[in-house]
């Protein structure tokens, strides 16, 4: 293989693609050559792999470099620090998205609880009549919970297609996951269903514990 003015070199292996400039940047054409077979440049990068703490190895690396040339400046950064610096924007977006997503889930559960509590309050007399005619507590519990799950199912049915369509707008902010990822959407739908069921269970349990005689006199 030739590199212009440099002498020809023999290829002895092919390494896997590696990103250097950014997670979303295209993989650059990279060539690894021995340090003594390539024209010197303004700076050299030395990668040191260790199983110990990088801070403990820093002094030893500096001593080895100074033993070669005491005038060589040495700047050391752990690889994890380089990765963290490259992911600042992504982690900020993920943190904000998680916070507002959790806040939206909390508000949705509170709203659903309020709606179901009002529905139970409005149907107290009806519940008393049903129980006096033979309806059991489980029947009343399931009747209220079923209405809650129906609203959650309607929300999921509308939200999933909207999520798949809107996820295309943030495709550039995603890494390692495709827009409309089935596993992610399924996990969100299951979480919303569980939270909705919990929010509806509390009013449903209160409805199931209604005394029929008190409910019949309820105005």
Z-matrix of the N, CA and C atoms (Angstrom, degrees):
N
C 1 1.453
C 2 1.518 1 109.18
N 3 1.338 2 116.92 1 135.53
C 4 1.447 3 121.26 2 -179.78
C 5 1.515 4 112.53 3 -109.49
N 6 1.348 5 115.66 4 147.95
C 7 1.455 6 122.12 5 177.92
C 8 1.526 7 110.59 6 -125.36
N 9 1.295 8 116.90 7 45.92
C 10 1.461 9 119.76 8 179.11
C 11 1.510 10 111.05 9 76.72
N 12 1.354 11 115.57 10 -117.14
C 13 1.455 12 120.23 11 -177.34
C 14 1.518 13 112.45 12 -73.94
N 15 1.326 14 118.04 13 -20.92
C 16 1.457 15 120.68 14 -179.45
C 17 1.528 16 110.03 15 -72.55
N 18 1.314 17 117.36 16 152.54
C 19 1.471 18 119.59 17 178.86
C 20 1.518 19 111.27 18 -66.01
N 21 1.330 20 115.78 19 154.51
C 22 1.461 21 120.67 20 178.47
C 23 1.526 22 110.28 21 -63.17
N 24 1.342 23 114.97 22 146.79
C 25 1.454 24 121.27 23 179.65
C 26 1.516 25 109.52 24 -130.10
N 27 1.296 26 115.84 25 155.68
C 28 1.457 27 122.46 26 -179.63
C 29 1.522 28 109.84 27 -98.91
N 30 1.341 29 116.91 28 131.63
C 31 1.462 30 122.26 29 177.13
C 32 1.524 31 108.41 30 -79.79
N 33 1.329 32 116.63 31 124.27
C 34 1.466 33 120.69 32 -178.50
C 35 1.527 34 112.50 33 -111.72
N 36 1.313 35 117.71 34 -3.75
C 37 1.463 36 119.24 35 179.60
C 38 1.513 37 111.54 36 -178.69
N 39 1.332 38 116.15 37 162.47
C 40 1.457 39 122.90 38 178.83
C 41 1.523 40 108.09 39 -123.33
N 42 1.337 41 116.43 40 125.93
C 43 1.459 42 122.15 41 -179.73
C 44 1.524 43 110.32 42 -96.86
N 45 1.313 44 115.07 43 161.30
C 46 1.469 45 120.19 44 178.98
C 47 1.526 46 110.36 45 -70.47
N 48 1.338 47 116.12 46 157.25
C 49 1.463 48 120.94 47 178.83
C 50 1.531 49 110.00 48 -64.04
N 51 1.319 50 115.75 49 142.60
C 52 1.463 51 122.29 50 -179.07
C 53 1.516 52 109.53 51 -138.96
N 54 1.321 53 116.32 52 135.50
C 55 1.466 54 121.12 53 176.77
C 56 1.520 55 108.95 54 -89.15
N 57 1.335 56 116.12 55 137.17
C 58 1.459 57 121.40 56 -178.39
C 59 1.523 58 112.44 57 -117.26
N 60 1.308 59 116.44 58 -45.75
C 61 1.472 60 120.27 59 -171.28
C 62 1.522 61 113.60 60 -88.42
N 63 1.310 62 118.97 61 -16.35
C 64 1.458 63 121.66 62 -179.05
C 65 1.516 64 109.84 63 171.06
N 66 1.337 65 115.43 64 157.85
C 67 1.458 66 119.17 65 -178.22
C 68 1.514 67 112.71 66 -67.69
N 69 1.350 68 116.29 67 -29.95
C 70 1.456 69 120.05 68 -178.13
C 71 1.520 70 112.74 69 -98.51
N 72 1.308 71 117.05 70 -4.69
C 73 1.462 72 120.39 71 178.61
C 74 1.520 73 109.44 72 -75.26
N 75 1.324 74 117.12 73 147.68
C 76 1.465 75 118.77 74 177.88
C 77 1.524 76 111.70 75 -64.20
N 78 1.312 77 115.13 76 153.17
C 79 1.462 78 119.93 77 -179.82
C 80 1.531 79 109.12 78 -68.98
N 81 1.340 80 118.51 79 121.53
C 82 1.470 81 119.74 80 -177.71
C 83 1.525 82 111.09 81 -78.36
N 84 1.310 83 114.89 82 157.75
C 85 1.461 84 120.23 83 172.62
C 86 1.525 85 108.17 84 -72.63
N 87 1.298 86 117.16 85 119.40
C 88 1.454 87 122.19 86 -172.85
C 89 1.517 88 109.98 87 -126.05
N 90 1.325 89 113.79 88 139.69
C 91 1.459 90 120.88 89 179.96
C 92 1.518 91 108.39 90 -127.44
N 93 1.317 92 117.09 91 126.83
C 94 1.465 93 122.42 92 177.66
C 95 1.528 94 108.46 93 -103.21
N 96 1.310 95 116.17 94 123.29
C 97 1.475 96 121.15 95 -179.63
C 98 1.527 97 108.40 96 -133.91
N 99 1.303 98 118.27 97 154.39
C 100 1.471 99 120.47 98 174.16
C 101 1.524 100 111.22 99 -58.09
N 102 1.310 101 116.57 100 144.93
C 103 1.459 102 120.51 101 -173.77
C 104 1.526 103 112.52 102 -64.94
N 105 1.325 104 116.96 103 -25.72
C 106 1.464 105 119.54 104 -178.91
C 107 1.530 106 113.02 105 -91.29
N 108 1.335 107 117.47 106 5.18
C 109 1.461 108 120.59 107 179.76
C 110 1.520 109 111.84 108 -118.01
N 111 1.318 110 117.62 109 15.90
C 112 1.457 111 120.20 110 -179.03
C 113 1.516 112 108.78 111 -131.74
N 114 1.325 113 117.31 112 141.72
C 115 1.476 114 118.87 113 -179.58
C 116 1.521 115 111.10 114 -56.08
N 117 1.330 116 117.67 115 134.32
C 118 1.470 117 119.89 116 -178.34
C 119 1.516 118 111.72 117 -64.88
N 120 1.347 119 115.70 118 146.15
C 121 1.456 120 122.43 119 178.57
C 122 1.516 121 110.74 120 -116.65
N 123 1.329 122 117.78 121 -173.01
C 124 1.463 123 120.53 122 -178.18
C 125 1.529 124 112.99 123 -69.20
N 126 1.338 125 117.29 124 -21.13
C 127 1.463 126 119.56 125 -178.43
C 128 1.520 127 109.51 126 -151.70
N 129 1.304 128 114.97 127 156.32
C 130 1.453 129 122.01 128 177.32
C 131 1.523 130 109.07 129 -124.28
N 132 1.313 131 115.89 130 142.68
C 133 1.459 132 121.32 131 177.28
C 134 1.511 133 108.92 132 -112.87
N 135 1.313 134 116.55 133 124.16
C 136 1.456 135 122.53 134 -179.86
C 137 1.522 136 108.70 135 -113.82
N 138 1.321 137 116.04 136 122.52
C 139 1.463 138 121.49 137 178.91
C 140 1.520 139 108.89 138 -98.65
N 141 1.310 140 115.97 139 126.28
C 142 1.457 141 122.24 140 -179.42
C 143 1.521 142 108.55 141 -119.58
N 144 1.304 143 116.18 142 123.79
C 145 1.461 144 121.92 143 179.79
C 146 1.523 145 109.39 144 -103.90
N 147 1.331 146 115.28 145 132.85
C 148 1.457 147 119.75 146 -178.16
C 149 1.513 148 109.73 147 -147.75
N 150 1.320 149 115.51 148 151.55
C 151 1.464 150 120.76 149 175.25
C 152 1.527 151 111.63 150 -92.22
N 153 1.329 152 116.45 151 -9.83
C 154 1.459 153 120.91 152 178.88
C 155 1.523 154 110.02 153 -90.80
N 156 1.320 155 116.49 154 -179.33
C 157 1.457 156 121.26 155 177.51
C 158 1.536 157 109.37 156 -67.76
N 159 1.350 158 117.94 157 132.37
C 160 1.474 159 119.81 158 -179.64
C 161 1.529 160 113.01 159 -57.75
N 162 1.337 161 116.41 160 -34.49
C 163 1.471 162 118.54 161 -178.63
C 164 1.526 163 111.43 162 -63.35
N 165 1.328 164 117.65 163 -33.15
C 166 1.461 165 120.61 164 179.21
C 167 1.526 166 111.71 165 -70.95
N 168 1.318 167 116.31 166 -28.20
C 169 1.462 168 120.24 167 -177.52
C 170 1.520 169 112.49 168 -86.90
N 171 1.319 170 118.05 169 -15.62
C 172 1.461 171 121.24 170 -174.60
C 173 1.514 172 112.23 171 -59.65
N 174 1.328 173 117.22 172 -45.14
C 175 1.463 174 119.89 173 -178.39
C 176 1.520 175 111.25 174 -63.19
N 177 1.331 176 117.64 175 -40.34
C 178 1.465 177 120.49 176 179.98
C 179 1.524 178 111.40 177 -65.77
N 180 1.330 179 117.45 178 -38.65
C 181 1.465 180 120.65 179 179.00
C 182 1.525 181 110.25 180 -65.90
N 183 1.321 182 116.41 181 -43.50
C 184 1.473 183 119.40 182 178.91
C 185 1.534 184 111.14 183 -61.52
N 186 1.315 185 116.92 184 -39.21
C 187 1.457 186 119.71 185 179.45
C 188 1.522 187 111.28 186 -64.51
N 189 1.332 188 116.91 187 -39.53
C 190 1.460 189 119.78 188 179.58
C 191 1.523 190 111.43 189 -67.33
N 192 1.343 191 117.04 190 -38.89
C 193 1.458 192 119.74 191 178.43
C 194 1.524 193 110.83 192 -67.60
N 195 1.322 194 118.15 193 -41.48
C 196 1.459 195 121.17 194 179.28
C 197 1.518 196 112.11 195 -67.76
N 198 1.334 197 115.75 196 -27.26
C 199 1.459 198 117.99 197 176.28
C 200 1.521 199 111.15 198 -66.69
N 201 1.337 200 117.13 199 -29.33
C 202 1.469 201 121.25 200 177.00
C 203 1.519 202 110.24 201 -78.21
N 204 1.350 203 115.99 202 -48.64
C 205 1.464 204 121.00 203 179.91
C 206 1.525 205 107.96 204 -152.76
N 207 1.325 206 118.50 205 111.40
C 208 1.472 207 120.39 206 -178.39
C 209 1.524 208 113.44 207 -64.20
N 210 1.329 209 118.22 208 -18.49
C 211 1.461 210 121.45 209 -176.95
C 212 1.524 211 113.70 210 -89.86
N 213 1.325 212 116.99 211 -2.85
C 214 1.474 213 119.53 212 -178.59
C 215 1.526 214 110.03 213 -75.50
N 216 1.343 215 118.09 214 125.35
C 217 1.475 216 119.28 215 175.11
C 218 1.530 217 109.59 216 -75.76
N 219 1.310 218 115.43 217 142.33
C 220 1.465 219 121.32 218 -177.73
C 221 1.530 220 108.83 219 -123.61
N 222 1.297 221 116.15 220 123.40
C 223 1.455 222 122.41 221 175.83
C 224 1.524 223 108.27 222 -122.51
N 225 1.318 224 116.27 223 119.08
C 226 1.464 225 120.58 224 -174.59
C 227 1.521 226 110.14 225 -118.29
N 228 1.337 227 115.18 226 137.34
C 229 1.464 228 121.91 227 176.26
C 230 1.520 229 108.61 228 -141.28
N 231 1.325 230 118.30 229 130.18
C 232 1.468 231 119.61 230 176.15
C 233 1.529 232 110.60 231 -62.71
N 234 1.323 233 114.52 232 147.79
C 235 1.459 234 119.09 233 -178.51
C 236 1.529 235 111.26 234 -62.91
N 237 1.329 236 116.61 235 -35.11
C 238 1.463 237 119.40 236 178.69
C 239 1.529 238 111.25 237 -62.74
N 240 1.326 239 116.99 238 -33.87
C 241 1.464 240 120.43 239 178.07
C 242 1.526 241 110.90 240 -68.13
N 243 1.325 242 116.79 241 -38.01
C 244 1.465 243 120.04 242 177.22
C 245 1.527 244 110.89 243 -64.61
N 246 1.337 245 116.30 244 -41.27
C 247 1.467 246 120.01 245 178.99
C 248 1.526 247 110.48 246 -65.50
N 249 1.334 248 116.44 247 -43.21
C 250 1.468 249 119.80 248 179.76
C 251 1.527 250 111.31 249 -62.37
N 252 1.335 251 116.84 250 -39.97
C 253 1.462 252 120.03 251 179.34
C 254 1.518 253 111.71 252 -66.04
N 255 1.327 254 115.93 253 -28.47
C 256 1.463 255 119.98 254 -179.80
C 257 1.519 256 112.73 255 -82.30
N 258 1.347 257 116.78 256 -11.73
C 259 1.466 258 120.90 257 -176.18
C 260 1.520 259 112.74 258 -115.78
N 261 1.330 260 117.14 259 18.24
C 262 1.467 261 119.92 260 -177.91
C 263 1.523 262 110.96 261 -61.15
N 264 1.326 263 117.56 262 -49.19
C 265 1.461 264 120.94 263 -177.67
C 266 1.525 265 110.87 264 -64.66
N 267 1.328 266 116.72 265 -43.39
C 268 1.464 267 119.95 266 -178.37
C 269 1.529 268 111.36 267 -64.35
N 270 1.333 269 116.73 268 -40.72
C 271 1.458 270 119.53 269 -179.55
C 272 1.524 271 111.30 270 -70.66
N 273 1.319 272 116.96 271 -34.38
C 274 1.458 273 119.53 272 176.39
C 275 1.524 274 110.38 273 -64.54
N 276 1.324 275 116.89 274 -44.63
C 277 1.466 276 120.70 275 178.84
C 278 1.526 277 110.45 276 -63.87
N 279 1.343 278 116.84 277 -40.66
C 280 1.467 279 120.13 278 179.45
C 281 1.524 280 111.24 279 -65.28
N 282 1.339 281 116.63 280 -40.51
C 283 1.462 282 120.19 281 179.36
C 284 1.524 283 111.35 282 -64.70
N 285 1.338 284 116.40 283 -46.93
C 286 1.458 285 119.99 284 179.32
C 287 1.528 286 111.35 285 -64.29
N 288 1.325 287 116.47 286 -40.66
C 289 1.463 288 119.97 287 179.74
C 290 1.528 289 110.57 288 -63.78
N 291 1.346 290 116.16 289 -42.50
C 292 1.458 291 119.46 290 178.18
C 293 1.519 292 112.60 291 -63.94
N 294 1.342 293 115.78 292 -40.23
C 295 1.468 294 119.47 293 -179.85
C 296 1.520 295 111.13 294 -64.97
N 297 1.329 296 116.69 295 -50.79
C 298 1.461 297 119.33 296 -178.52
C 299 1.529 298 111.43 297 -69.10
N 300 1.336 299 117.46 298 -31.28
C 301 1.457 300 119.56 299 175.31
C 302 1.520 301 111.70 300 -65.26
N 303 1.346 302 116.49 301 -43.44
C 304 1.456 303 120.00 302 176.33
C 305 1.520 304 112.43 303 -64.41
N 306 1.340 305 115.82 304 -38.59
C 307 1.462 306 119.52 305 177.65
C 308 1.525 307 111.22 306 -64.58
N 309 1.334 308 115.77 307 -42.09
C 310 1.471 309 119.28 308 178.11
C 311 1.521 310 111.19 309 -63.85
N 312 1.333 311 117.33 310 -39.14
C 313 1.468 312 120.37 311 178.12
C 314 1.524 313 110.86 312 -64.97
N 315 1.324 314 116.55 313 -40.41
C 316 1.466 315 119.98 314 178.34
C 317 1.522 316 111.32 315 -63.76
N 318 1.340 317 116.93 316 -45.88
C 319 1.462 318 120.06 317 179.67
C 320 1.530 319 111.36 318 -64.11
N 321 1.346 320 115.90 319 -38.41
C 322 1.468 321 118.82 320 178.96
C 323 1.523 322 111.01 321 -64.81
N 324 1.333 323 116.94 322 -40.88
C 325 1.463 324 119.63 323 179.89
C 326 1.525 325 111.40 324 -67.70
N 327 1.338 326 117.05 325 -39.15
C 328 1.469 327 119.85 326 177.70
C 329 1.529 328 110.41 327 -64.98
N 330 1.334 329 116.35 328 -42.70
C 331 1.462 330 119.79 329 178.29
C 332 1.515 331 112.26 330 -63.53
N 333 1.330 332 116.06 331 -41.22
C 334 1.462 333 119.41 332 179.19
C 335 1.520 334 110.96 333 -66.48
N 336 1.308 335 116.54 334 -39.37
C 337 1.469 336 119.99 335 176.89
C 338 1.525 337 110.81 336 -62.48
N 339 1.331 338 116.50 337 -42.52
C 340 1.463 339 119.83 338 179.30
C 341 1.518 340 112.11 339 -63.04
N 342 1.329 341 116.62 340 -41.86
C 343 1.464 342 120.09 341 179.63
C 344 1.527 343 110.93 342 -64.28
N 345 1.331 344 116.08 343 -44.60
C 346 1.459 345 118.75 344 -178.88
C 347 1.525 346 111.69 345 -69.13
N 348 1.345 347 117.32 346 -36.39
C 349 1.460 348 119.67 347 177.72
C 350 1.528 349 110.60 348 -64.69
N 351 1.328 350 116.07 349 -40.74
C 352 1.478 351 119.65 350 177.43
C 353 1.524 352 110.43 351 -65.91
N 354 1.325 353 116.64 352 -38.60
C 355 1.462 354 120.21 353 179.76
C 356 1.525 355 110.96 354 -64.75
N 357 1.324 356 116.33 355 -40.97
C 358 1.463 357 119.71 356 177.77
C 359 1.526 358 110.49 357 -65.88
N 360 1.330 359 116.90 358 -41.15
C 361 1.458 360 120.84 359 179.21
C 362 1.527 361 110.52 360 -62.68
N 363 1.313 362 116.78 361 -39.99
C 364 1.462 363 120.97 362 -178.24
C 365 1.527 364 111.87 363 -71.43
N 366 1.334 365 116.69 364 -29.33
C 367 1.468 366 120.38 365 -175.92
C 368 1.527 367 112.23 366 -103.72
N 369 1.331 368 116.86 367 19.97
C 370 1.470 369 119.62 368 -177.79
C 371 1.526 370 111.83 369 -58.68
N 372 1.336 371 116.77 370 -45.90
C 373 1.474 372 120.19 371 -179.80
C 374 1.523 373 110.33 372 -63.62
N 375 1.338 374 117.15 373 -41.28
C 376 1.469 375 120.14 374 177.95
C 377 1.526 376 111.07 375 -61.99
N 378 1.326 377 116.40 376 -40.68
C 379 1.461 378 120.10 377 179.40
C 380 1.527 379 110.22 378 -63.93
N 381 1.346 380 116.45 379 -40.71
C 382 1.458 381 119.49 380 177.41
C 383 1.512 382 112.20 381 -61.60
N 384 1.345 383 117.27 382 -40.49
C 385 1.466 384 120.75 383 178.68
C 386 1.530 385 110.28 384 -64.60
N 387 1.329 386 116.47 385 -43.66
C 388 1.471 387 120.07 386 179.66
C 389 1.527 388 111.14 387 -61.27
N 390 1.332 389 116.05 388 -41.86
C 391 1.464 390 119.17 389 -178.97
C 392 1.524 391 111.41 390 -70.74
N 393 1.326 392 118.02 391 -34.88
C 394 1.459 393 120.39 392 177.76
C 395 1.520 394 111.91 393 -69.64
N 396 1.334 395 116.64 394 -23.36
C 397 1.467 396 120.50 395 178.57
C 398 1.526 397 112.28 396 -91.05
N 399 1.322 398 116.66 397 3.60
C 400 1.466 399 119.11 398 173.87
C 401 1.513 400 115.59 399 118.24
N 402 1.310 401 118.73 400 -2.11
C 403 1.456 402 119.64 401 179.10
C 404 1.526 403 109.96 402 -69.23
N 405 1.324 404 116.77 403 132.85
C 406 1.453 405 121.05 404 179.71
C 407 1.526 406 111.73 405 -84.19
N 408 1.322 407 114.34 406 171.20
C 409 1.463 408 118.61 407 179.53
C 410 1.527 409 111.41 408 -64.28
N 411 1.318 410 116.75 409 -36.01
C 412 1.472 411 119.69 410 177.89
C 413 1.523 412 111.31 411 -65.26
N 414 1.341 413 115.54 412 -36.36
C 415 1.468 414 119.11 413 178.31
C 416 1.527 415 110.68 414 -64.24
N 417 1.326 416 116.49 415 -42.97
C 418 1.465 417 120.05 416 179.00
C 419 1.525 418 110.12 417 -67.52
N 420 1.331 419 116.27 418 -41.34
C 421 1.466 420 120.07 419 179.07
C 422 1.524 421 110.86 420 -59.55
N 423 1.318 422 116.18 421 -45.61
C 424 1.466 423 119.71 422 -178.43
C 425 1.528 424 111.21 423 -70.24
N 426 1.336 425 117.70 424 -33.75
C 427 1.460 426 120.29 425 179.43
C 428 1.532 427 110.98 426 -61.34
N 429 1.333 428 116.79 427 -45.83
C 430 1.462 429 120.49 428 -179.54
C 431 1.518 430 110.50 429 -71.83
N 432 1.332 431 116.60 430 -43.08
C 433 1.461 432 119.95 431 -178.78
C 434 1.518 433 111.50 432 -66.06
N 435 1.316 434 117.03 433 -32.90
C 436 1.458 435 120.97 434 178.83
C 437 1.523 436 111.14 435 -64.96
N 438 1.333 437 117.05 436 -40.37
C 439 1.461 438 119.92 437 176.74
C 440 1.533 439 111.45 438 -63.60
N 441 1.335 440 115.77 439 -38.39
C 442 1.463 441 119.92 440 178.47
C 443 1.525 442 111.01 441 -65.61
N 444 1.325 443 116.54 442 -45.21
C 445 1.469 444 120.18 443 -179.74
C 446 1.523 445 111.45 444 -66.28
N 447 1.313 446 117.56 445 -30.15
C 448 1.464 447 120.33 446 177.33
C 449 1.528 448 110.21 447 -65.38
N 450 1.335 449 116.91 448 -40.82
C 451 1.465 450 119.71 449 177.66
C 452 1.525 451 111.26 450 -67.19
N 453 1.332 452 116.33 451 -39.38
C 454 1.471 453 119.86 452 177.88
C 455 1.530 454 110.13 453 -64.45
N 456 1.329 455 116.83 454 -42.71
C 457 1.466 456 120.38 455 179.76
C 458 1.521 457 111.12 456 -63.14
N 459 1.335 458 116.96 457 -38.78
C 460 1.466 459 119.56 458 177.58
C 461 1.521 460 110.76 459 -64.88
N 462 1.347 461 116.72 460 -40.44
C 463 1.455 462 119.85 461 178.00
C 464 1.515 463 112.26 462 -64.66
N 465 1.342 464 116.90 463 -41.15
C 466 1.467 465 120.49 464 178.62
C 467 1.528 466 110.69 465 -66.51
N 468 1.335 467 116.42 466 -40.13
C 469 1.469 468 120.10 467 179.95
C 470 1.527 469 111.64 468 -63.20
N 471 1.320 470 116.94 469 -33.55
C 472 1.469 471 119.91 470 177.68
C 473 1.531 472 110.84 471 -83.06
N 474 1.336 473 116.63 472 -36.60
C 475 1.453 474 120.38 473 -174.17
C 476 1.514 475 114.47 474 -73.68
N 477 1.333 476 117.96 475 -35.17
C 478 1.470 477 120.00 476 -177.48
C 479 1.525 478 112.02 477 -64.28
N 480 1.340 479 120.17 478 -51.52
C 481 1.473 480 118.14 479 176.57
C 482 1.530 481 112.71 480 -61.08
N 483 1.347 482 116.52 481 -37.59
C 484 1.467 483 118.66 482 178.27
C 485 1.519 484 111.28 483 -64.49
N 486 1.330 485 117.21 484 -37.30
C 487 1.465 486 120.98 485 178.33
C 488 1.514 487 111.18 486 -65.72
N 489 1.325 488 116.76 487 -43.65
C 490 1.467 489 120.38 488 179.69
C 491 1.522 490 110.82 489 -61.46
N 492 1.325 491 116.42 490 -40.18
C 493 1.462 492 119.73 491 -178.80
C 494 1.526 493 111.96 492 -73.60
N 495 1.333 494 117.23 493 -42.97
C 496 1.459 495 120.59 494 -177.11
C 497 1.520 496 112.45 495 -75.38
N 498 1.339 497 118.63 496 -22.33
C 499 1.463 498 120.41 497 -179.33
C 500 1.518 499 112.25 498 -64.33
N 501 1.324 500 117.41 499 -19.49
C 502 1.465 501 119.27 500 177.15
C 503 1.521 502 111.75 501 -66.05
N 504 1.325 503 116.49 502 -25.80
C 505 1.463 504 120.01 503 -178.26
C 506 1.528 505 112.01 504 -72.21
N 507 1.334 506 117.25 505 -22.19
C 508 1.460 507 120.00 506 -179.27
C 509 1.527 508 111.31 507 -113.11
N 510 1.325 509 116.70 508 20.97
C 511 1.464 510 120.17 509 -177.58
C 512 1.527 511 111.44 510 -59.45
N 513 1.334 512 117.46 511 -34.45
C 514 1.464 513 120.30 512 -178.51
C 515 1.520 514 112.65 513 -71.09
N 516 1.323 515 117.61 514 -19.15
C 517 1.455 516 120.94 515 179.60
C 518 1.530 517 112.61 516 -90.72
N 519 1.324 518 117.18 517 -1.03
C 520 1.455 519 121.18 518 -177.78
C 521 1.517 520 110.08 519 -99.64
N 522 1.310 521 115.87 520 143.32
C 523 1.462 522 121.27 521 176.58
C 524 1.526 523 108.51 522 -140.57
N 525 1.307 524 115.82 523 128.95
C 526 1.456 525 120.56 524 -179.96
C 527 1.515 526 113.95 525 79.40
N 528 1.332 527 117.11 526 5.94
C 529 1.460 528 121.42 527 178.97
C 530 1.523 529 108.10 528 -149.36
N 531 1.306 530 116.10 529 139.86
C 532 1.456 531 120.83 530 -178.03
C 533 1.522 532 110.35 531 -90.00
N 534 1.329 533 117.87 532 150.57
C 535 1.472 534 119.74 533 175.09
C 536 1.534 535 110.08 534 -59.67
N 537 1.310 536 115.55 535 136.73
C 538 1.459 537 119.13 536 -178.11
C 539 1.513 538 112.92 537 73.08
N 540 1.325 539 118.02 538 31.96
C 541 1.465 540 121.35 539 179.98
C 542 1.529 541 109.74 540 -60.25
N 543 1.329 542 119.07 541 123.28
C 544 1.473 543 120.72 542 -174.97
C 545 1.524 544 113.10 543 -60.48
N 546 1.340 545 117.46 544 -41.47
C 547 1.462 546 119.87 545 -177.86
C 548 1.530 547 111.17 546 -64.52
N 549 1.329 548 116.86 547 -41.41
C 550 1.458 549 120.40 548 -179.75
C 551 1.528 550 111.28 549 -66.08
N 552 1.328 551 116.44 550 -44.56
C 553 1.462 552 120.46 551 179.67
C 554 1.523 553 110.56 552 -65.15
N 555 1.338 554 117.05 553 -40.47
C 556 1.461 555 120.12 554 179.15
C 557 1.527 556 110.84 555 -64.42
N 558 1.335 557 116.75 556 -41.07
C 559 1.470 558 119.52 557 178.55
C 560 1.526 559 111.19 558 -63.98
N 561 1.337 560 116.86 559 -40.44
C 562 1.470 561 119.76 560 178.14
C 563 1.517 562 111.32 561 -65.53
N 564 1.333 563 117.05 562 -40.41
C 565 1.463 564 120.24 563 179.19
C 566 1.523 565 111.34 564 -65.28
N 567 1.329 566 117.11 565 -41.88
C 568 1.468 567 120.53 566 178.98
C 569 1.523 568 110.52 567 -65.39
N 570 1.347 569 116.38 568 -41.42
C 571 1.471 570 119.72 569 178.72
C 572 1.522 571 110.88 570 -61.88
N 573 1.331 572 116.67 571 -44.53
C 574 1.459 573 120.36 572 179.35
C 575 1.521 574 110.76 573 -63.56
N 576 1.325 575 117.86 574 -38.10
C 577 1.459 576 121.08 575 179.39
C 578 1.527 577 111.10 576 -65.81
N 579 1.323 578 116.36 577 -43.19
C 580 1.463 579 119.97 578 179.90
C 581 1.531 580 111.60 579 -65.55
N 582 1.337 581 116.03 580 -43.76
C 583 1.459 582 119.56 581 178.70
C 584 1.528 583 110.55 582 -64.52
N 585 1.333 584 117.09 583 -40.92
C 586 1.454 585 120.85 584 178.12
C 587 1.521 586 111.96 585 -64.58
N 588 1.338 587 116.49 586 -39.50
C 589 1.464 588 119.70 587 178.09
C 590 1.528 589 111.15 588 -64.84
N 591 1.345 590 116.34 589 -38.77
C 592 1.471 591 119.43 590 177.85
C 593 1.526 592 111.30 591 -66.68
N 594 1.345 593 115.76 592 -40.94
C 595 1.463 594 119.27 593 179.13
C 596 1.524 595 111.67 594 -65.56
N 597 1.323 596 117.79 595 -32.62
C 598 1.461 597 120.52 596 178.99
C 599 1.507 598 113.78 597 -85.07
N 600 1.342 599 116.25 598 -19.60
C 601 1.464 600 118.58 599 -177.18
C 602 1.528 601 111.63 600 -69.60
N 603 1.315 602 116.90 601 -36.80
C 604 1.468 603 119.38 602 -177.74
C 605 1.529 604 111.86 603 -62.66
N 606 1.344 605 120.71 604 -50.47
C 607 1.475 606 119.10 605 174.98
C 608 1.529 607 112.60 606 -64.16
N 609 1.355 608 116.41 607 -33.04
C 610 1.466 609 118.84 608 179.80
C 611 1.522 610 110.82 609 -66.45
N 612 1.316 611 117.08 610 -40.11
C 613 1.467 612 119.26 611 177.91
C 614 1.523 613 111.58 612 -66.30
N 615 1.327 614 116.03 613 -36.93
C 616 1.469 615 118.96 614 177.17
C 617 1.519 616 110.63 615 -65.29
N 618 1.339 617 116.90 616 -38.27
C 619 1.463 618 119.89 617 177.82
C 620 1.522 619 111.59 618 -66.14
N 621 1.348 620 116.15 619 -36.68
C 622 1.460 621 119.47 620 -179.15
C 623 1.518 622 111.98 621 -69.94
N 624 1.314 623 117.03 622 -22.61
C 625 1.462 624 121.02 623 -179.44
C 626 1.532 625 113.12 624 -93.68
N 627 1.315 626 117.10 625 7.79
C 628 1.466 627 120.45 626 179.78
C 629 1.522 628 110.28 627 -67.84
N 630 1.324 629 116.78 628 135.36
C 631 1.463 630 121.93 629 174.97
C 632 1.528 631 107.90 630 -77.63
N 633 1.343 632 118.79 631 121.48
C 634 1.483 633 120.29 632 -176.65
C 635 1.526 634 113.30 633 -56.31
N 636 1.349 635 118.43 634 -38.34
C 637 1.455 636 120.28 635 -178.44
C 638 1.524 637 111.48 636 -68.17
N 639 1.321 638 116.60 637 -37.53
C 640 1.462 639 120.22 638 176.06
C 641 1.512 640 110.84 639 -69.02
N 642 1.335 641 115.94 640 -40.18
C 643 1.465 642 120.33 641 -178.87
C 644 1.519 643 111.87 642 -64.85
N 645 1.361 644 117.66 643 -36.00
C 646 1.462 645 119.80 644 -179.95
C 647 1.505 646 112.82 645 -68.15
N 648 1.315 647 116.49 646 -26.57
C 649 1.470 648 119.88 647 178.81
C 650 1.536 649 111.32 648 -91.93
N 651 1.356 650 116.46 649 1.39
C 652 1.461 651 120.35 650 -176.68
C 653 1.517 652 110.22 651 -75.49
N 654 1.306 653 117.11 652 133.00
C 655 1.467 654 122.34 653 177.93
C 656 1.515 655 109.16 654 -107.68
